[in-house]
Amino acid sequence: MVVKEEPDGQQLETDLNVERASRERVGDPANVAVMRDIASLTGGAAGGTDDLDAVVRKIALLPEPHPMEQRIALWSQWYTACAVLILLAACWSARKVSGLT
């Protein structure tokens, strides 16, 4: 990488190495016993590449998850418009009764 300053003609040159840190050691196999323990604790299934079809079938049989939240669009409901209208009428009536124009 080279950085140059135009008026004086100075330049700085350096090597910039960008590497991603490896979280797993390359070549080490996964500890199958630990993976099976985690799967049994969380209600999952563990298997190797030979069991791939069975795992895919189990995933396909799972029910659809229930939604975590239910959103209601208040601005598209009739009672929201009625509530706004009633509040505006009450505000207008209160101003007329009190004489504030």
MDTraj code that builds the backbone (N, CA, C; nanometers):
import mdtraj as md
import numpy as np

residues = "MET VAL VAL LYS GLU GLU PRO ASP GLY GLN GLN LEU GLU THR ASP LEU ASN VAL GLU ARG ALA SER ARG GLU ARG VAL GLY ASP PRO ALA ASN VAL ALA VAL MET ARG ASP ILE ALA SER LEU THR GLY GLY ALA ALA GLY GLY THR ASP ASP LEU ASP ALA VAL VAL ARG LYS ILE ALA LEU LEU PRO GLU PRO HIS PRO MET GLU GLN ARG ILE ALA LEU TRP SER GLN TRP TYR THR ALA CYS ALA VAL LEU ILE LEU LEU ALA ALA CYS TRP SER ALA ARG LYS VAL SER GLY LEU THR".split()
xyz = np.array([
    [0.0862, -0.1166, 0.0000],
    [0.0000, 0.0000, 0.0000],
    [0.0908, 0.1228, 0.0000],
    [0.0619, 0.2155, -0.0864],
    [0.1432, 0.3364, -0.0997],
    [0.0534, 0.4575, -0.0787],
    [0.0986, 0.5483, 0.0078],
    [0.0271, 0.6739, 0.0324],
    [0.1217, 0.7872, -0.0072],
    [0.0717, 0.8772, -0.0937],
    [0.1554, 0.9873, -0.1416],
    [0.0940, 1.1206, -0.1028],
    [0.1812, 1.2167, -0.0719],
    [0.1389, 1.3530, -0.0457],
    [0.1799, 1.4363, -0.1655],
    [0.0830, 1.5031, -0.2280],
    [0.1077, 1.5714, -0.3553],
    [0.2011, 1.6928, -0.3449],
    [0.1774, 1.7890, -0.2548],
    [0.2618, 1.9096, -0.2612],
    [0.4106, 1.8835, -0.2350],
    [0.4434, 1.8007, -0.1375],
    [0.5842, 1.7783, -0.1019],
    [0.6431, 1.6573, -0.1715],
    [0.5620, 1.5705, -0.2248],
    [0.6118, 1.4519, -0.2937],
    [0.6563, 1.3413, -0.2005],
    [0.6192, 1.3499, -0.0732],
    [0.6552, 1.2448, 0.0206],
    [0.5631, 1.1243, -0.0002],
    [0.6150, 1.0073, 0.0297],
    [0.5325, 0.8889, 0.0167],
    [0.5640, 0.7911, 0.1285],
    [0.4640, 0.7143, 0.1642],
    [0.4768, 0.6125, 0.2680],
    [0.4332, 0.4812, 0.2059],
    [0.5163, 0.3804, 0.2190],
    [0.4858, 0.2495, 0.1612],
    [0.4904, 0.1446, 0.2717],
    [0.3872, 0.0611, 0.2763],
    [0.3815, -0.0426, 0.3791],
    [0.3009, -0.1606, 0.3282],
    [0.3198, -0.2742, 0.3901],
    [0.2396, -0.3928, 0.3595],
    [0.1222, -0.3972, 0.4562],
    [0.0044, -0.4239, 0.4019],
    [-0.1169, -0.4313, 0.4830],
    [-0.1762, -0.5701, 0.4643],
    [-0.1628, -0.6526, 0.5659],
    [-0.2138, -0.7895, 0.5597],
    [-0.3444, -0.7988, 0.6378],
    [-0.4476, -0.8480, 0.5710],
    [-0.5780, -0.8652, 0.6341],
    [-0.6080, -1.0140, 0.6354],
    [-0.6277, -1.0689, 0.7545],
    [-0.6555, -1.2110, 0.7679],
    [-0.7746, -1.2305, 0.8603],
    [-0.8478, -1.3328, 0.8319],
    [-0.9599, -1.3685, 0.9183],
    [-0.9091, -1.4681, 1.0222],
    [-0.9441, -1.4453, 1.1473],
    [-0.9032, -1.5362, 1.2528],
    [-0.9793, -1.6675, 1.2389],
    [-0.9093, -1.7761, 1.2497],
    [-0.9714, -1.9075, 1.2381],
    [-1.0202, -1.9508, 1.3755],
    [-1.1479, -1.9834, 1.3856],
    [-1.2034, -2.0247, 1.5144],
    [-1.1843, -2.1735, 1.5391],
    [-1.1722, -2.2483, 1.4325],
    [-1.1517, -2.3918, 1.4460],
    [-1.0185, -2.4288, 1.3845],
    [-0.9591, -2.5276, 1.4433],
    [-0.8334, -2.5753, 1.3872],
    [-0.8638, -2.6607, 1.2651],
    [-0.7935, -2.6354, 1.1584],
    [-0.8147, -2.7064, 1.0331],
    [-0.7681, -2.8504, 1.0489],
    [-0.8507, -2.9434, 1.0063],
    [-0.8124, -3.0840, 1.0108],
    [-0.8627, -3.1579, 1.1320],
    [-0.9067, -3.0862, 1.2360],
    [-0.9593, -3.1541, 1.3543],
    [-1.1047, -3.1931, 1.3297],
    [-1.1394, -3.3183, 1.3488],
    [-1.2798, -3.3576, 1.3325],
    [-1.3634, -3.3080, 1.4498],
    [-1.4929, -3.2930, 1.4268],
    [-1.5822, -3.2499, 1.5329],
    [-1.5953, -3.3604, 1.6365],
    [-1.6132, -3.3216, 1.7598],
    [-1.6327, -3.4187, 1.8666],
    [-1.7784, -3.4655, 1.8602],
    [-1.7993, -3.5850, 1.8066],
    [-1.9337, -3.6357, 1.7810],
    [-2.0110, -3.6554, 1.9103],
    [-1.9460, -3.6983, 2.0160],
    [-2.0151, -3.7222, 2.1431],
    [-2.0719, -3.5917, 2.1988],
    [-1.9940, -3.4850, 2.1899],
    [-2.0417, -3.3552, 2.2393],
    [-2.1581, -3.3063, 2.1541],
    [-2.1496, -3.3244, 2.0216],
    [-2.2581, -3.2825, 1.9333],
    [-2.3867, -3.3594, 1.9633],
    [-2.3756, -3.4888, 1.9907],
    [-2.4944, -3.5688, 2.0241],
    [-2.5537, -3.5258, 2.1581],
    [-2.4680, -3.4928, 2.2554],
    [-2.5178, -3.4447, 2.3852],
    [-2.5934, -3.3134, 2.3694],
    [-2.5397, -3.2215, 2.2909],
    [-2.6066, -3.0928, 2.2685],
    [-2.7394, -3.1153, 2.1984],
    [-2.7419, -3.2047, 2.1000],
    [-2.8656, -3.2339, 2.0272],
    [-2.9704, -3.2950, 2.1182],
    [-2.9298, -3.3840, 2.2075],
    [-3.0282, -3.4459, 2.2971],
    [-3.0801, -3.3472, 2.4008],
    [-2.9963, -3.2540, 2.4450],
    [-3.0405, -3.1540, 2.5428],
    [-3.1365, -3.0527, 2.4827],
    [-3.1172, -3.0204, 2.3559],
    [-3.1999, -2.9174, 2.2926],
    [-3.3173, -2.9741, 2.2143],
    [-3.3329, -3.1063, 2.2164],
    [-3.4441, -3.1676, 2.1448],
    [-3.4180, -3.1818, 1.9968],
    [-3.2938, -3.1804, 1.9578],
    [-3.2587, -3.1921, 1.8172],
    [-3.2134, -3.3320, 1.7822],
    [-3.1540, -3.3447, 1.6673],
    [-3.1025, -3.4727, 1.6212],
    [-2.9623, -3.4520, 1.5676],
    [-2.8795, -3.5514, 1.5884],
    [-2.7423, -3.5451, 1.5397],
    [-2.7161, -3.6675, 1.4543],
    [-2.6344, -3.6491, 1.3548],
    [-2.6001, -3.7612, 1.2687],
    [-2.4900, -3.7211, 1.1738],
    [-2.4425, -3.8175, 1.1024],
    [-2.3363, -3.7931, 1.0059],
    [-2.3928, -3.7715, 0.8670],
    [-2.3046, -3.7796, 0.7703],
    [-2.3484, -3.7606, 0.6322],
    [-2.4336, -3.8763, 0.5835],
    [-2.4204, -3.9922, 0.6461],
    [-2.5029, -4.1069, 0.6084],
    [-2.6484, -4.0863, 0.6493],
    [-2.6730, -4.0084, 0.7538],
    [-2.8081, -3.9864, 0.8062],
    [-2.8732, -3.8609, 0.7505],
    [-2.8195, -3.8058, 0.6446],
    [-2.8684, -3.6790, 0.5926],
    [-3.0139, -3.6869, 0.5463],
    [-3.0513, -3.7950, 0.4794],
    [-3.1901, -3.8088, 0.4331],
    [-3.2883, -3.8132, 0.5497],
    [-3.2508, -3.8817, 0.6570],
    [-3.3391, -3.8902, 0.7741],
    [-3.3551, -3.7543, 0.8398],
    [-3.2475, -3.6787, 0.8469],
    [-3.2548, -3.5456, 0.9078],
    [-3.3428, -3.4532, 0.8233],
    [-3.3286, -3.4590, 0.6919],
    [-3.4108, -3.3752, 0.6034],
    [-3.5580, -3.4124, 0.6174],
    [-3.5886, -3.5427, 0.6293],
    [-3.7279, -3.5853, 0.6481],
    [-3.7843, -3.5346, 0.7802],
    [-3.7034, -3.5378, 0.8858],
    [-3.7484, -3.4873, 1.0161],
    [-3.7759, -3.3370, 1.0107],
    [-3.6930, -3.2645, 0.9387],
    [-3.7140, -3.1198, 0.9257],
    [-3.8414, -3.0912, 0.8474],
    [-3.8661, -3.1698, 0.7439],
    [-3.9860, -3.1488, 0.6620],
    [-4.1138, -3.1780, 0.7398],
    [-4.1074, -3.2667, 0.8391],
    [-4.2256, -3.3037, 0.9169],
    [-4.2559, -3.2062, 1.0308],
    [-4.1657, -3.1141, 1.0579],
    [-4.1872, -3.0201, 1.1675],
    [-4.3055, -2.9284, 1.1374],
    [-4.3860, -2.8959, 1.2393],
    [-4.4981, -2.8041, 1.2158],
    [-4.4480, -2.6617, 1.1983],
    [-4.5314, -2.5799, 1.1364],
    [-4.4972, -2.4385, 1.1191],
    [-4.4936, -2.3720, 1.2568],
    [-4.3945, -2.2893, 1.2836],
    [-4.3877, -2.2234, 1.4148],
    [-4.4980, -2.1186, 1.4292],
    [-4.5443, -2.1016, 1.5516],
    [-4.6438, -1.9990, 1.5805],
    [-4.5775, -1.8623, 1.5759],
    [-4.6470, -1.7615, 1.5281],
    [-4.5855, -1.6285, 1.5241],
    [-4.5569, -1.5784, 1.6655],
    [-4.4453, -1.5115, 1.6788],
    [-4.4043, -1.4611, 1.8091],
    [-4.4830, -1.3363, 1.8475],
    [-4.5280, -1.2611, 1.7512],
    [-4.6031, -1.1394, 1.7800],
    [-4.7158, -1.1263, 1.6790],
    [-4.8184, -1.0585, 1.7198],
    [-4.9313, -1.0355, 1.6315],
    [-4.9478, -0.8855, 1.6162],
    [-4.9387, -0.8379, 1.4944],
    [-4.9479, -0.6949, 1.4689],
    [-5.0882, -0.6606, 1.4225],
    [-5.1391, -0.5517, 1.4741],
    [-5.2699, -0.5024, 1.4339],
    [-5.2494, -0.3627, 1.3763],
    [-5.2890, -0.3429, 1.2527],
    [-5.2754, -0.2128, 1.1884],
    [-5.3884, -0.1228, 1.2379],
    [-5.3600, -0.0398, 1.3372],
    [-5.4640, 0.0430, 1.3985],
    [-5.5200, 0.1459, 1.3020],
    [-5.4381, 0.1984, 1.2119],
    [-5.4850, 0.3032, 1.1232],
    [-5.5809, 0.2516, 1.0169],
    [-5.5906, 0.1214, 1.0021],
    [-5.6854, 0.0671, 0.9047],
    [-5.8108, 0.0112, 0.9717],
    [-5.8298, 0.0409, 1.0989],
    [-5.9481, -0.0055, 1.1715],
    [-6.0494, 0.1079, 1.1813],
    [-6.1768, 0.0742, 1.1771],
    [-6.2820, 0.1760, 1.1805],
    [-6.2897, 0.2453, 1.3163],
    [-6.2619, 0.1697, 1.4239],
    [-6.2747, 0.2299, 1.5567],
    [-6.1653, 0.3321, 1.5844],
    [-6.0532, 0.3236, 1.5162],
    [-5.9493, 0.4256, 1.5328],
    [-5.9970, 0.5581, 1.4752],
    [-6.0591, 0.5531, 1.3574],
    [-6.1125, 0.6750, 1.2966],
    [-6.2220, 0.7344, 1.3841],
    [-6.3082, 0.6492, 1.4423],
    [-6.4138, 0.6989, 1.5321],
    [-6.3547, 0.7642, 1.6559],
    [-6.2508, 0.7034, 1.7121],
    [-6.1890, 0.7597, 1.8317],
    [-6.1259, 0.8951, 1.8016],
    [-6.0588, 0.9078, 1.6877],
    [-5.9988, 1.0363, 1.6501],
    [-6.1070, 1.1411, 1.6288],
    [-6.2152, 1.1032, 1.5615],
    [-6.3255, 1.1950, 1.5367],
    [-6.3906, 1.2409, 1.6675],
    [-6.4123, 1.1486, 1.7598],
    [-6.4720, 1.1835, 1.8900],
    [-6.3801, 1.2761, 1.9685],
    [-6.2512, 1.2495, 1.9679],
    [-6.1570, 1.3360, 2.0390],
    [-6.1505, 1.4760, 1.9778],
    [-6.1517, 1.4844, 1.8452],
    [-6.1520, 1.6156, 1.7815],
    [-6.2810, 1.6915, 1.8122],
    [-6.3950, 1.6217, 1.8130],
    [-6.5227, 1.6866, 1.8457],
    [-6.5242, 1.7337, 1.9901],
    [-6.4690, 1.6526, 2.0808],
    [-6.4642, 1.6922, 2.2220],
    [-6.3739, 1.8138, 2.2408],
    [-6.2626, 1.8181, 2.1720],
    [-6.1710, 1.9324, 2.1816],
    [-6.2380, 2.0584, 2.1266],
    [-6.3042, 2.0473, 2.0122],
    [-6.3720, 2.1612, 1.9528],
    [-6.4841, 2.2106, 2.0433],
    [-6.5608, 2.1162, 2.0993],
    [-6.6719, 2.1540, 2.1879],
    [-6.6208, 2.2220, 2.3141],
    [-6.5137, 2.1698, 2.3702],
    [-6.4564, 2.2283, 2.4919],
    [-6.4060, 2.3700, 2.4663],
    [-6.3472, 2.3951, 2.3501],
    [-6.2998, 2.5296, 2.3180],
    [-6.4161, 2.6264, 2.2966],
    [-6.5237, 2.5768, 2.2346],
    [-6.6403, 2.6628, 2.2129],
    [-6.7093, 2.6969, 2.3435],
    [-6.7198, 2.5996, 2.4316],
    [-6.7856, 2.6232, 2.5612],
    [-6.7040, 2.7190, 2.6461],
    [-6.5729, 2.7071, 2.6428],
    [-6.4875, 2.7926, 2.7250],
    [-6.4659, 2.9317, 2.6621],
    [-6.5033, 2.9477, 2.5348],
    [-6.4918, 3.0768, 2.4701],
    [-6.3562, 3.1068, 2.4124],
    [-6.2784, 3.0089, 2.3827],
    [-6.1426, 3.0295, 2.3289],
    [-6.1416, 3.0283, 2.1765],
    [-6.2487, 3.0534, 2.1121],
    [-6.2652, 3.0523, 1.9670],
    [-6.2671, 2.9163, 1.9078],
])
top = md.Topology()
chain = top.add_chain()
for i, resn in enumerate(residues, 1):
    res = top.add_residue(resn, chain, resSeq=i)
    for name in ("N", "CA", "C"):
        top.add_atom(name, md.element.get_by_symbol(name[0]), res)
traj = md.Trajectory(xyz[None], top)
